């Protein structure tokens, strides 16, 4: 089918963020010369994958800038096209150490701005003359947007008004529920953000969510239809290492791979406590391996934990299938729940495709827990109770049939509902329909 030229706002193609991986898989097969990304500098620091798209406009100091006095201490970056060699892939997975200046800003100044609400007008995004000239030259036919802040909403609206082209909005997380949920003037800023978001949604020709449960909730909240598109998987990529034997390793390994921090830390630490107890009581050598950008600050307290940095995406199928159990946790903190309640982790479909049994921990009302329970593709714990977590881990370790059953359900479901051959095709057809209505039926 003929692909229209796409301008992607706010999210580059990469393989170490949920939005980037999802973008890579959904747009896989699109004509590379018909894709271009415009995003801020902090998103272009490393891990940019140019296999699918190698045209990037860096929103620098002319478009994305800080106001006084923050402008005196924040670094400035040039605006314009970022040049990549043909099919060059940046794979620098290292995390540079923060300078004292950056630590002071991130640990003290930014929290102060968030609490006071000043964070919403310390920086602005502007449709610069240079950007307008590039847009005139590129001539996109469709605008695809991922936005995560008030200024990005306003910027997206400005681009929409300038180009006057069909617009797609794809919501990854329910960030409007938490971006201004505490601090001074929280009600004022919540209303401002809600107004801007509804304005943007009204202008869009196609709305997308990250999953069924988000679409249902947004129909109630915004009275608009969001079509769910979660991260799809390539069957041949994952089947090459897919687990088929459910005998335990001599030293059973539970693997967690992902970020460390809000919404994850407590459940991860609870699992470490549980494994420590099981090893002592049952004379076992269960291991929890954590793969993340940085280790949690409490890791040295537990002898059952191994730490490793992220692996290249190409190695992920072998790594996931090499574990005995995969851990997919969410915390039970009310503030964290607001953020991830409607989200579907990008790695969920990848975990399912690996064939390794999955252990999901999280509140009953979250989308990931509902999905796992509705389709029985994981062992699930829905309470912040280490005794119940311990019981579930022991059940998984002792019951081979149980492990094989949940893993089998996951494999069947992921290739039925998350195969890129179906999902990416539908995603791309919906976008193409905006410029060629004859491609699919409404």
C-alpha positions, 0 to 999 in steps of 0.5 A: 500500500502507498505510505504517506509521509509521516511527521512523528512528534515527541518520540524517537525510534530506539530499543531501550524505552517503551515508546521507542520499541513500540514505535519501531515495531508498529512502523516496521516496513514503512518507507524510511524516506517517508518517516521523520522525527522531531523531538527534544535533545534529551531524547536523542542522547543515545540508542537511536535506531536508524534502521526504520527512520534516520531523519531527525529534527532536534528541537533545540534552543529555538523551539524548546527553551527555558525561561529566566532564571533557569535559562542561566543554568540549563544547557542549550542545544542547537536546533536543526537536523541531526545527521546519521550515517546510513542505517547507523545504530547507536548502541551506547548503553552506558549511563554517564555519571551526573555532575554536581550541577545536574544533581542539585538541579534534579534533586532539589530545584526540579522537585521545588518547581514541581511542587510549586507548579512553576515547572509548567511555565519555566520552559516553552516550546515554539514553532521557530522559523527554522522548523517551519522552513524544514516542515515546508521542505519535508511536507508531511502528510500525516502528524503522529504525536506522543505528548507528555506535558502541557508544553508538548500539548501546546506545541503539538497544537501549533504544529497542527495549525501550521501544517493543517494535516491529518493528526494521530495521537497515541497515548502510552501512559495516563500521565494527565492523571499524575502530572499535577496531582500534588503541590501548590495550585494542583487544581489549577494546573490539572484544569489547564492540562485537561483543557489543552489535552481535550483541545488536542483530542478534538483536533485529531483525526485518529486516537490510539491508546496502549490497550483495551482497558485504557480505551474503555476508561478514555471513552468514559473520561473523554467520550472519544474512541481510542483504538488500542495498539500495544507493542507487537512482536515479530514471531520469527524473532521471538520463536528462535529461542522460545522456551519449550521445556519447563524443567527448572535449572539447577539454580532457578533464576527469576529475571526482572529487566526494566527501570528501577524507581517509582511504581517498581521498587517496593514489589521488587524488594519484596520478591528479594525478601521472599527469595531470601526466606525460601532459600534459607528455609528450603535450602535452595539457591533461587536467584533474582537477576535485575537488569537495569540502567543502574542497580537499586540502592538496596541491592547489597542487602540480598545475597540472592540478587545478581545485577547486570546492565541492559543487553542489546535488543537482539539478545533479548529473546535468548536472555528472556527464554534463558530464565526460569521465571520472568517478574513483571511487578507494579507497586501498591502505592496510590500515587504510582497506581494513578500513573500505571493503572491503564498502562500495558508495559511494552515488555509484557508482550515480549515476556509472553512471546519468550515462553518463560512463565511469568509472575505478575504482581500488582493491584487488582484494578491495573490493566496488566493484572486484569489482562493476566487474570482474564486470559490466564497467561501469568501467575498473579499476586494482587496484594502487597503481602509477602506471605502470598507472594511467597506462596505463589513463588513456591507454587511456581517452583514446585509445579512444573505443570503450572509453569507450562500451563501459564507459559502455554497460554501466554504463547498462544495469546501473544501470537493471536493478539500481538503478532506484528503481522496483524497488529502493525498491519492494522496500525499502518492501514489506519494511518494510511486511511487518513490520506487514502480512505479506500484502503480500509473500511471505517 
